[in-house]
Amino acid sequence: MLRTSKRRNAAYYSGLFSVALLFAACAGGQLGIRNSMEYRNGMVVSAKQQASQVGIDILKKGGNAVDAAVAVQFALAVVYPNAGNIGGGGFMVFRSAAGESNTLDFREKAPSAASRDMYLDSTGNPISAKSLNGSLASGVPGTVAGMAAAHKKYGKLKWADLVEPAIALANQGFSLSEKQAAELNGQHNNFTKLNPLGTALLKSGKWLPGDKLIQHELANTLTHIRDYGRAGFYEGAVADSIVSEMQRDGGLITKADLKSYEAVWRKPVTAKYKDYKVITMPPPSSGGIALVQLLKSVESYPLHRWGINSDSTVQLIVEAERRAYADRAKFLGDPDFIHVPAAQLMDNLYIKERMNSFDWEKATPSAMIDAGEIAPAEHEETTHYSIVDRDGNAVSITTTLNGSYGAGVVVKGAGFLLNNEMDDFSVKPGSPNMYGLVGGEANAIAPGKRMLSSMTPTILEKEGQLFMVVGTPGGSTIITSVFQTILNVVEFDKSMQAAVNAKKFHHQWLPDNIQMETDALDSLTQVRLKAKGYIIMERGSIGRVDAILKTKWGYYQGGADPRGDDTAIGW
C-alpha cells in the first residue's frame, strides 16, 4: 500500500501502485525538487526509467531483489550505454530479509598478458591514452559472470525471463533523453576513430532527443546470454567477437582469459556507527574500508548540532577524507595478491590517532599527511542501482566501464562497449590516474589481478532491521558521496530524496583542495574555511546517488538523483 511521507489517507492512493516517481527540474539551474513517496511492496531506483520499470515488473512477477537486479543490469546495458554494461564489472552487496549478508566481486581482471609497465614510455612515464582508449585499456569483463553467480545463489525466476526484457529493448529501441543525445553527439569523433567498422551508437547526422536507439548486435549477444547463460558470453560466438576485436586493435584479452574468469563471493566489511550497522564492500573495493574510516572519524562530534555543510562540519569531514584517501593510496588493492590490513585500518584507536593531528585553527596540508603507520601482521561514469523486494531482501549494486563509454570501442558483431578499467591500476605507482587518484605498489598491474575501485555499494541496518540501501557513480567521489548521503539522513534528519538532492563537496588527499558543487557552501562558510588555509574549487555535479530508505513505519522511500535521468519506481 502506498502512502505519502505526511501519512495522508492511504485509501486516497489505493489505485496508484507501480507509479514512477518522475519529477520536474527547477528553473535557474538548481537541482530538481523531488518529493518522497513511500511504498509497501518494493522499490527499484536506477539511472534510467526503462531499467527501473523492468526491475519493478520482475518484482511483480514474483521475483526477488536479486532477480530484479539481474534484469536491471541487462536493461541498463541497453538503455544506459555510457555506464550500464555487459563489458565491464562491479560489486554487489546483498542482505536477505532474515539478515544474512554477502558481497559479490565481479570486478574486471588484468589479462594474462598484462605487465606492470605496459602503459609507460621508454623513459618510464605514463602514456595516459593507452590506458584510456582502445582495446588495450580493457580488463577482462566480469558483469555477466557476476549476474550468473548472483542468480545461481539467490535467484527465483528463470534466467531467460530476466534477460528477455533487455533483448526487447535492444531490438525495439528506446527513446533517447536530451542528456543521452548530447552525450552521444559529444562522442561522435571518438566513436568514429575507434570503431572503423561502424557501431549503432553512430549516425550520419546528430542524435536528437526522442530519437530511437536500436541495437540489433547487442540484442544478438543478449540472446546468447539468455540461451547459454555465462557460457553465452565467455565462450562461443561472443567470445570469438571479443578476441577478434582485440586482434584488430592491439588488445590483450584471450579466449583463455574469458573462459577462466570467475566472480568471487567475499565476506562483507561490517562496522557500527552509533545505532547503525554498516554492511559494505571489501577490497578490491577501497570504498568499504574508507567509508568505515570516515564514519568512525566523525562519530564523536556533534554534527547534528553544527548542521549540514556548516564550516565546522565541512572542516571535520574534509580532514577525515584527507586521511582516509592517503591510506587508500598506500594499503588497498586486490586481496588475492596483497595483504590488506583491513582490521587495523578500521580500528578505533588507529582512526583516533590519525585524527589527532587535526587542528581546528588551520587546514592540514596534504603534504604532511602520509598513510598511517600500520603494525606488521576511478572517470566518473559508473552506475548504481538499489532494490528492495516485498519480503525485505535488499541489493545494492554498482557497476562500471570506468570512463564514460569505457574504452570507446564497441565489439564488432557483439554490440557492447569495452571497459577502460586498466586505468584504475597504478599505471605508475605514485602517478595519478584519470581522476587524480594516486596509487601505490599495492595496486600495481599484474596478470589476473583486479584493479582497485572506489565503488561503494552499501546497506545499513538499524536495530537489526533494514534501514538504507545506497550507492552512487562518481569515480573518486563515490566514497564521499555515499558518506555524505548517509550523514544527511542519520545526522541531519533528511528524507531519502532530500539527502540525495543535497549539494556535495569532496576531498581526496591529492590534489589538496576541496571540490564543491555550485552553491554547496554558502559564502560565509567559504570565507571561514579559506581563512584557515583551505583551497576551494567549484565544479559540476558530484555523484548520482540512487538510494532507498525504510521508514520507521515499514515503508520504502526512494531517492533518485536529479543530476541525471534517474528514476525510483515503487509498488
C-alpha positions in Angstrom: 0.0 0.0 0.0 1.2 3.5 -0.9 1.3 6.4 1.5 2.9 9.9 1.4 5.6 10.9 3.8 2.9 13.0 5.6 0.9 9.9 6.3 -2.2 11.1 4.4 -5.2 8.8 4.0 -3.9 5.6 2.4 -7.2 4.9 0.7 -6.9 8.0 -1.4 -3.9 6.4 -3.1 -5.1 2.9 -3.4 -5.1 3.0 -7.2 -1.6 4.3 -7.5 0.5 1.1 -7.3 3.5 1.0 -9.6 3.7 4.7 -10.2 7.0 6.0 -11.4 8.5 8.9 -9.4 9.1 11.2 -12.3 9.8 14.8 -11.2 10.3 18.1 -12.9 13.5 20.1 -12.5 13.5 23.6 -11.1 14.3 26.6 -13.2 17.5 28.5 -12.7 20.0 25.6 -12.8 19.1 24.3 -9.4 18.8 20.6 -8.7 15.4 19.1 -9.4 12.9 19.1 -6.5 11.6 15.6 -5.9 9.2 14.7 -3.2 9.5 11.5 -1.3 6.7 9.0 -1.8 6.6 5.7 0.1 5.7 2.2 -0.9 5.0 -1.1 0.9 5.8 -3.9 -1.6 9.2 -3.0 -3.0 11.2 -0.4 -4.9 13.8 -0.1 -7.7 16.0 3.0 -8.1 18.3 3.2 -11.1 19.8 5.5 -13.7 17.1 5.1 -16.2 13.3 4.9 -16.1 13.2 2.0 -18.5 15.5 -0.1 -16.4 13.7 0.7 -13.2 10.4 -0.3 -14.8 12.0 -3.7 -15.9 13.0 -4.3 -12.3 9.6 -3.5 -10.8 7.9 -5.7 -13.4 10.2 -8.6 -12.3 9.2 -8.0 -8.6 5.5 -8.0 -9.5 6.0 -11.4 -11.3 7.2 -12.9 -8.0 10.9 -12.3 -8.5 13.1 -11.3 -5.6 15.6 -8.4 -5.3 18.4 -10.4 -7.0 16.1 -11.4 -9.9 15.2 -7.8 -10.4 18.9 -6.8 -10.1 19.9 -9.2 -12.9 17.1 -7.8 -15.2 18.0 -4.2 -14.3 21.7 -4.8 -15.1 21.0 -6.2 -18.6 18.4 -3.4 -19.3 21.0 -0.8 -18.3 23.4 -2.3 -20.8 20.9 -1.3 -23.4 19.4 2.0 -22.3 22.4 3.5 -20.5 25.4 2.5 -22.7 27.8 5.0 -21.2 27.9 3.1 -17.9 25.4 0.3 -17.8 27.2 -2.7 -19.3 28.0 -6.2 -20.0 31.6 -5.3 -21.0 32.6 -4.0 -17.5 32.3 -5.2 -14.0 31.2 -4.2 -10.5 30.3 -5.1 -6.9 27.1 -6.3 -5.2 26.1 -6.1 -1.5 23.2 -8.3 -0.6 21.1 -8.5 2.6 18.4 -11.1 2.9 15.1 -10.4 4.8 16.4 -12.7 7.5 19.5 -10.6 8.0 22.1 -12.7 6.1 24.6 -10.5 4.2 27.0 -11.3 1.4 29.1 -9.5 -1.2 29.9 -10.4 -4.8 33.1 -9.2 -6.5 32.7 -9.2 -10.3 35.4 -6.6 -10.9 37.4 -6.8 -14.1 40.8 -8.5 -14.2 44.0 -7.7 -16.0 44.6 -10.0 -19.0 47.1 -12.8 -18.5 49.5 -10.9 -20.9 49.3 -7.7 -18.9 52.6 -6.4 -17.4 53.5 -3.9 -14.7 54.9 -1.2 -17.1 52.7 -1.8 -20.1 51.5 1.8 -20.2 54.9 3.5 -19.8 57.1 5.0 -22.5 60.8 4.4 -23.0 61.7 6.9 -20.3 59.3 5.4 -17.7 56.5 8.0 -18.0 52.8 7.1 -18.3 51.2 7.2 -21.7 47.7 8.1 -20.5 45.9 7.5 -23.8 47.0 3.8 -23.8 45.2 3.0 -20.6 42.1 5.0 -21.5 41.3 4.5 -25.2 41.1 1.4 -27.4 41.1 -2.3 -26.6 44.5 -2.3 -24.8 42.7 -0.3 -22.0 40.2 -3.1 -21.3 40.3 -5.6 -18.5 38.5 -9.0 -18.7 34.8 -8.2 -18.2 33.1 -9.5 -15.1 29.4 -8.4 -15.3 27.9 -11.4 -17.0 29.7 -13.8 -14.7 28.6 -11.7 -11.7 24.9 -11.8 -12.7 25.1 -15.5 -13.3 26.7 -16.1 -9.9 24.1 -13.9 -8.1 21.2 -15.7 -9.9 22.6 -19.1 -9.2 22.9 -18.4 -5.4 19.8 -16.3 -4.7 17.5 -16.1 -7.8 14.0 -17.5 -8.0 12.8 -16.8 -11.6 14.1 -18.4 -14.7 17.3 -16.8 -16.1 15.8 -16.4 -19.5 12.9 -14.4 -18.2 15.4 -11.9 -16.6 17.4 -11.3 -19.8 14.4 -11.2 -22.2 13.3 -7.6 -21.3 16.8 -6.3 -22.3 16.6 -8.1 -25.6 13.3 -6.5 -26.4 14.7 -3.0 -25.5 17.7 -3.6 -27.8 15.7 -4.9 -30.8 12.8 -2.4 -30.5 14.8 0.6 -29.4 14.2 3.2 -26.8 13.9 7.0 -27.0 17.0 9.0 -26.1 16.7 11.6 -23.4 18.1 15.1 -24.0 21.2 14.2 -22.0 21.8 11.0 -23.8 21.5 12.6 -27.2 24.0 15.3 -26.2 26.4 12.7 -24.8 26.3 10.5 -28.0 26.9 13.6 -30.1 29.8 14.5 -27.9 31.4 11.1 -28.5 30.9 11.1 -32.3 34.5 11.8 -33.2 35.9 9.3 -30.7 33.5 6.6 -31.7 34.3 7.2 -35.4 38.1 6.9 -34.7 37.8 3.8 -32.5 35.2 2.0 -34.5 36.1 2.0 -38.2 33.7 -0.9 -38.9 30.8 1.2 -37.5 28.5 0.9 -34.5 24.9 1.5 -33.6 26.0 4.4 -31.4 26.9 6.4 -34.5 24.5 8.1 -37.0 25.1 10.3 -40.0 23.6 13.3 -38.5 23.2 14.5 -34.9 21.2 12.5 -32.4 18.1 14.3 -31.2 16.1 13.9 -28.0 13.4 11.3 -28.8 15.4 9.5 -31.5 15.2 5.7 -31.1 18.5 3.9 -30.4 18.2 0.3 -31.9 21.0 -2.1 -31.2 20.5 -5.4 -33.0 24.0 -6.7 -32.5 23.7 -6.2 -28.7 20.3 -8.0 -28.9 22.0 -11.0 -30.5 24.7 -11.0 -27.7 22.0 -10.8 -25.1 20.2 -13.7 -26.8 23.3 -15.8 -26.5 23.4 -14.9 -22.8 19.7 -15.7 -22.4 20.1 -19.1 -24.0 23.5 -20.2 -22.7 24.0 -18.2 -19.5 27.6 -17.4 -18.6 28.9 -19.5 -21.4 26.9 -17.4 -23.9 29.4 -14.5 -23.2 32.7 -16.1 -22.2 32.6 -18.8 -24.9 31.3 -19.3 -28.4 30.4 -16.6 -30.9 30.5 -13.7 -28.4 34.0 -14.7 -27.1 35.1 -15.0 -30.8 34.0 -11.4 -31.4 35.8 -10.1 -28.4 39.1 -11.8 -29.3 38.7 -10.6 -33.0 38.3 -7.0 -31.7 41.5 -7.5 -29.6 43.4 -8.6 -32.6 42.1 -5.7 -34.7 43.0 -3.1 -32.1 46.0 -4.4 -30.2 44.2 -5.6 -27.1 45.3 -8.4 -24.8 42.2 -10.4 -23.8 42.3 -14.0 -25.0 39.8 -16.8 -25.1 41.6 -18.4 -22.1 41.2 -15.1 -20.1 37.5 -15.1 -20.8 36.8 -18.7 -20.0 38.8 -18.6 -16.8 37.1 -15.5 -15.4 35.1 -16.1 -12.2 33.2 -13.8 -9.9 34.1 -14.1 -6.2 31.9 -14.2 -3.1 33.7 -12.2 -0.3 33.0 -11.5 3.3 31.4 -8.1 3.8 33.0 -5.2 5.6 30.8 -4.5 8.6 31.0 -1.9 11.3 28.9 0.1 13.8 28.1 3.7 13.5 26.1 4.8 16.5 22.8 2.8 16.3 23.5 1.6 12.8 25.3 -1.4 11.3 27.1 -0.7 8.1 27.4 -3.5 5.5 29.6 -2.7 2.6 32.1 -3.9 0.1 35.6 -5.3 0.9 38.7 -4.9 -1.3 39.3 -4.7 -4.2 36.8 -2.0 -3.4 38.5 0.7 -1.5 35.1 2.2 -0.7 34.0 -0.1 2.2 37.1 0.4 4.4 37.3 4.1 3.6 33.6 4.6 4.3 34.0 3.0 7.7 37.1 5.1 8.4 35.2 8.3 7.6 32.2 7.4 9.7 34.3 6.5 12.7 36.4 9.7 12.2 33.3 11.9 12.7 31.2 9.7 15.1 32.2 11.5 18.3 31.5 15.0 17.0 28.1 16.9 17.3 27.3 17.0 13.6 23.6 17.3 14.2 24.1 20.5 16.2 26.5 22.0 13.8 24.3 21.4 10.8 24.7 20.3 7.2 27.5 22.0 5.3 28.4 24.3 8.1 32.1 25.4 8.4 32.7 23.0 11.3 31.0 20.1 9.6 32.9 20.7 6.4 36.2 21.1 8.1 35.8 17.9 10.1 34.7 15.9 7.0 37.5 17.2 4.8 40.2 16.3 7.4 38.7 12.8 7.7 38.6 12.4 4.0 42.2 13.6 3.6 43.4 10.8 5.9 41.2 8.1 4.5 42.4 8.7 0.9 46.0 8.7 2.0 45.5 5.3 3.5 43.7 4.2 0.3 46.8 5.1 -1.8 49.2 3.0 0.3 47.4 0.0 1.6 44.5 -1.0 -0.6 44.5 -3.4 -3.6 43.4 -6.8 -4.7 43.3 -9.1 -1.6 44.1 -12.1 -3.8 47.5 -10.5 -4.5 48.4 -8.4 -1.5 47.8 -8.3 2.3 45.2 -5.6 3.1 45.4 -4.7 6.8 41.6 -4.1 6.9 41.0 -4.7 10.6 43.8 -2.3 11.6 42.7 0.4 9.2 39.2 0.3 10.7 40.5 0.1 14.3 39.0 2.8 16.6 42.3 3.7 18.2 44.1 3.9 14.8 41.5 6.2 13.5 41.5 8.4 16.6 45.3 8.7 16.4 45.0 9.7 12.7 42.7 12.5 13.6 44.9 13.8 16.5 46.9 15.9 14.0 43.7 17.7 13.0 43.9 21.4 14.1 40.7 23.4 14.2 42.6 26.6 13.6 44.1 25.7 10.2 44.0 23.2 7.4 46.3 20.2 7.5 48.4 20.3 4.3 48.2 17.0 2.4 51.9 17.1 2.0 52.1 16.5 5.8 49.7 13.5 5.7 51.2 10.2 4.7 49.5 6.9 5.0 49.3 5.9 8.7 51.8 3.6 10.3 50.3 0.1 10.4 51.8 -2.6 12.7 53.0 -5.7 10.8 50.6 -8.5 11.0 38.0 5.6 -10.8 36.3 8.8 -14.7 33.0 9.2 -13.1 30.6 7.4 -15.3 29.8 4.4 -13.2 26.2 3.5 -12.4 24.4 2.3 -9.3 21.0 0.8 -8.5 19.3 -0.1 -5.3 16.4 -2.7 -5.0 14.2 -3.9 -2.2 11.5 -6.6 -2.7 8.3 -7.2 -0.8 9.9 -9.6 1.6 12.6 -7.2 2.5 15.6 -8.7 0.6 17.9 -5.8 -0.5 20.5 -5.4 -3.1 23.0 -2.6 -3.7 25.0 -2.9 -6.9 27.5 -0.5 -8.5 28.9 -1.4 -12.0 31.1 0.5 -14.4 33.0 0.7 -17.6 35.2 3.3 -15.8 35.2 6.3 -18.2 32.1 7.4 -20.0 31.5 4.8 -22.7 34.6 3.0 -21.4 37.4 2.5 -23.9 35.1 3.8 -26.7 35.3 0.5 -28.6 32.1 -1.3 -29.4 32.9 -5.0 -30.1 32.0 -5.6 -33.7 29.4 -8.2 -34.2 28.5 -8.2 -30.4 27.4 -4.6 -30.0 28.7 -3.8 -26.5 31.3 -1.4 -25.2 34.6 -2.5 -23.7 35.7 -1.1 -20.4 38.9 1.0 -19.8 39.4 -0.3 -16.3 43.1 -0.8 -16.7 43.5 2.9 -15.8 42.2 2.1 -12.3 45.5 0.3 -11.6 48.5 2.4 -10.5 49.8 2.7 -14.1 53.0 4.1 -12.5 52.9 3.9 -8.7 52.9 7.5 -7.4 51.3 9.0 -10.5 47.6 10.0 -10.6 45.0 8.2 -12.7 42.3 9.9 -14.8 40.5 11.0 -11.6 43.7 12.4 -10.0 43.8 9.4 -7.6 47.3 8.4 -6.6 48.0 4.8 -6.1 50.9 2.8 -4.7 52.6 -0.6 -5.2 49.6 -2.4 -3.7 47.6 -1.5 -6.9 50.3 -2.1 -9.5 49.4 -4.0 -12.6 49.8 -7.8 -12.6 48.3 -10.6 -14.8 45.0 -11.8 -13.4 44.8 -9.0 -10.8 41.7 -7.0 -10.1 42.2 -3.2 -10.1 41.3 -1.1 -7.1 37.9 0.6 -7.2 36.1 3.4 -5.4 32.7 1.8 -5.9 30.9 1.7 -2.5 27.5 -0.2 -2.6 26.3 -0.2 0.9 23.4 -1.4 3.1 22.6 -0.1 6.6 20.7 -1.8 9.4 19.1 -0.1 12.4 18.2 -2.3 15.4 18.6 -5.4 13.4 16.2 -4.2 10.6 16.9 -3.0 7.1 17.3 0.8 7.1 19.0 2.0 3.9 20.3 0.8 0.6 22.7 3.3 -1.0 25.4 3.8 -3.7 26.5 6.1 -6.5 28.7 6.5 -9.5 31.3 9.2 -9.5 34.9 7.8 -9.7 36.9 9.1 -6.7 33.9 11.0 -5.4 31.9 7.8 -4.8 33.1 7.2 -1.3 32.5 10.8 -0.1 29.1 11.0 -1.8 27.9 7.8 -0.1 29.3 9.0 3.2 27.6 12.4 3.0 24.3 10.9 1.9 24.3 8.6 4.9 25.1 11.6 7.2 22.3 13.6 5.6 19.8 11.1 6.8 21.1 9.9 10.1 22.6 13.1 11.4 20.7 15.8 9.6 17.2 14.2 9.5 16.6 14.5 5.8 14.3 12.3 3.8 15.9 10.0 1.3 15.2 12.2 -1.6 16.3 15.4 0.2 19.5 13.6 1.2 20.2 12.7 -2.4 19.4 16.2 -3.7 21.7 17.9 -1.2 24.8 19.6 -2.7 28.0 17.8 -2.0 31.7 18.5 -1.6 34.8 16.3 -1.8 38.4 16.0 -0.8 40.7 13.1 -1.8 44.1 13.9 -0.2 45.7 14.8 -3.5 45.2 17.2 -5.1 45.0 19.3 -1.9 41.7 21.1 -2.5 38.0 20.9 -1.6 35.9 20.3 -4.7 32.3 21.5 -4.3 29.2 21.7 -6.4 28.0 25.2 -7.2 26.4 26.7 -4.1 27.2 23.7 -1.9 28.8 26.0 0.6 27.5 29.5 1.4 29.8 32.5 1.1 30.4 32.9 4.8 31.4 29.2 5.2 33.8 29.6 2.3 35.3 32.7 3.8 35.9 31.0 7.1 37.4 27.9 5.5 39.7 29.9 3.2 40.9 31.9 6.2 42.2 28.6 7.7 44.1 27.8 4.5 41.6 25.6 2.6 41.5 25.8 -1.2 38.0 25.6 -2.6 37.4 24.7 -6.2 33.9 24.9 -7.8 33.0 22.1 -10.1 30.0 20.4 -11.8 27.8 17.6 -10.3 29.2 15.2 -7.7 27.7 11.7 -7.7 24.3 10.4 -8.9 23.1 8.7 -5.8 20.3 6.1 -6.0 19.0 5.0 -2.6 16.1 3.5 -0.7 15.2 4.3 3.0 13.0 2.0 5.0 10.9 4.3 7.3 10.0 3.5 10.9 6.5 2.6 9.7 7.9 0.0 7.3 7.5 1.8 4.0 10.2 2.2 1.3 11.1 5.8 0.4 13.2 6.3 -2.7 15.9 8.8 -3.6 16.6 9.2 -7.3 19.3 11.7 -8.2 18.1 14.7 -10.2 21.6 15.1 -11.5 20.7 12.5 -14.1 17.7 10.8 -15.6 17.5 8.6 -12.5 14.1 7.2 -11.5 12.6 5.5 -8.5 9.6 3.2 -9.0 7.7 1.5 -6.2 4.6 -0.6 -5.7 
